[in-house]
Amino acid sequence: MTLAERALERLEAWPDLTAGPSGCGTGRALRSQHSEIAHFHSGRDVDLYLTDSAIRRFRDDLRASTAVRLVPGSQWVTVHLDCDTDVDLLMSLVSMALKAHPAGPAPAAACNFHRVTVVPRDSPFEPIRR
């Protein structure tokens, strides 16, 4: 069982989340009552819908994590699962995402799966979207 499969299995047990196909067409999704929260695209990569305000609030902490990838202009972050600690981080971020979403329906936002980022050599913390 991959780390993503284990994380998905744990999160499916949360009462505020339901599983189904992802809106982007690749992998499985977890959704809250109002919107998709996470897309499990592979055995290691999960896109998580945090919202602009949550990303701004925790930007420095998210950038400091080697497991989290930010894409400029995206309300989603990508979490790369390499170890059990990354799964624990994902659990915390899912909890944060659930709290960050408004009570009403969220606008549709494309996840990071089909986006390409290039990180300049001289600035590893500022990816450029192409």
C-alpha positions as CSV (number, residue, x, y, z in Angstrom):
1,M,0.0,0.0,0.0
2,T,1.4,3.4,-1.0
3,L,1.6,6.4,1.4
4,A,-1.1,8.1,-0.6
5,E,-3.4,5.1,-0.3
6,R,-2.8,4.9,3.4
7,A,-3.5,8.6,3.8
8,L,-6.7,8.4,1.7
9,E,-7.9,5.4,3.7
10,R,-7.4,7.4,7.0
11,L,-9.1,10.5,5.6
12,E,-12.1,8.6,4.2
13,A,-12.9,7.8,7.8
14,W,-13.3,11.5,8.7
15,P,-17.0,12.3,9.0
16,D,-16.7,15.6,7.0
17,L,-15.2,14.0,3.9
18,T,-16.5,11.7,1.1
19,A,-14.4,10.0,-1.6
20,G,-15.1,10.0,-5.3
21,P,-13.5,10.7,-8.7
22,S,-11.5,13.9,-8.9
23,G,-12.8,16.8,-10.9
24,C,-9.6,17.1,-12.9
25,G,-10.2,13.5,-14.2
26,T,-7.1,11.9,-12.6
27,G,-7.2,9.9,-9.4
28,R,-9.5,10.0,-6.4
29,A,-10.8,13.1,-4.6
30,L,-12.0,13.9,-1.1
31,R,-14.7,16.5,-0.8
32,S,-16.3,18.4,2.0
33,Q,-20.0,19.3,1.9
34,H,-19.2,22.3,-0.4
35,S,-16.1,21.5,-2.5
36,E,-13.3,19.1,-3.4
37,I,-10.5,19.4,-0.8
38,A,-7.9,16.9,-2.0
39,H,-6.9,15.1,-5.2
40,F,-4.8,11.9,-4.9
41,H,-3.1,11.8,-8.2
42,S,-0.5,9.1,-7.6
43,G,1.0,7.0,-4.9
44,R,3.0,10.0,-3.7
45,D,1.4,13.3,-4.8
46,V,-1.7,14.9,-3.4
47,D,-3.1,18.3,-4.4
48,L,-4.9,20.1,-1.5
49,Y,-7.3,23.0,-1.9
50,L,-6.3,25.5,0.8
51,T,-7.7,28.8,-0.5
52,D,-5.8,32.0,-1.2
53,S,-6.2,33.3,2.4
54,A,-4.9,30.1,4.0
55,I,-1.9,30.0,1.7
56,R,-1.1,33.7,2.4
57,R,-1.4,33.1,6.1
58,F,0.9,30.1,6.3
59,R,3.1,30.8,3.2
60,D,6.4,30.9,5.1
61,D,5.6,27.6,6.9
62,L,4.5,25.9,3.7
63,R,7.6,27.1,1.8
64,A,9.8,25.8,4.6
65,S,8.4,22.2,4.1
66,T,10.3,20.0,1.7
67,A,7.0,18.1,1.1
68,V,4.9,21.1,0.0
69,R,5.0,22.7,-3.4
70,L,3.4,26.0,-4.1
71,V,2.3,27.1,-7.6
72,P,1.9,30.8,-8.0
73,G,-1.7,31.9,-8.6
74,S,-3.1,28.5,-7.4
75,Q,-5.3,28.0,-4.4
76,W,-4.0,24.4,-4.3
77,V,-0.8,23.1,-2.8
78,T,0.9,19.8,-3.8
79,V,2.1,17.6,-1.0
80,H,4.7,15.0,-2.0
81,L,4.6,12.0,0.4
82,D,8.0,10.4,1.0
83,C,7.5,9.2,4.6
84,D,5.0,8.8,7.4
85,T,5.8,12.4,8.6
86,D,4.6,13.7,5.3
87,V,1.3,11.8,5.8
88,D,1.0,13.4,9.2
89,L,1.6,16.8,7.6
90,L,-1.1,16.1,5.0
91,M,-3.6,15.2,7.8
92,S,-2.9,18.6,9.4
93,L,-3.2,20.4,6.2
94,V,-6.5,18.7,5.3
95,S,-7.8,19.8,8.7
96,M,-6.7,23.3,8.0
97,A,-8.3,23.2,4.5
98,L,-11.6,22.1,6.0
99,K,-11.5,25.1,8.3
100,A,-10.4,27.5,5.6
101,H,-13.3,26.9,3.3
102,P,-16.4,29.1,3.5
103,A,-19.7,27.7,4.5
104,G,-21.2,28.1,1.0
105,P,-20.2,26.5,-2.3
106,A,-16.6,27.2,-3.3
107,P,-15.9,28.4,-6.8
108,A,-14.3,25.7,-9.1
109,A,-10.6,26.0,-9.1
110,A,-8.2,23.8,-11.2
111,C,-5.8,21.7,-9.1
112,N,-2.0,21.7,-9.8
113,F,-1.9,18.3,-11.5
114,H,-1.7,19.6,-15.1
115,R,0.4,22.7,-14.3
116,V,4.1,22.9,-14.9
117,T,6.5,24.9,-12.7
118,V,10.1,25.8,-13.3
119,V,12.2,26.7,-10.3
120,P,15.0,29.0,-11.1
121,R,18.4,27.9,-9.8
122,D,19.2,31.1,-8.1
123,S,15.8,31.3,-6.3
124,P,14.5,27.9,-5.1
125,F,11.6,29.4,-3.2
126,E,9.9,31.3,-6.0
127,P,8.6,28.9,-8.7
128,I,7.7,30.4,-12.1
129,R,4.6,29.2,-13.8
130,R,5.0,28.5,-17.6
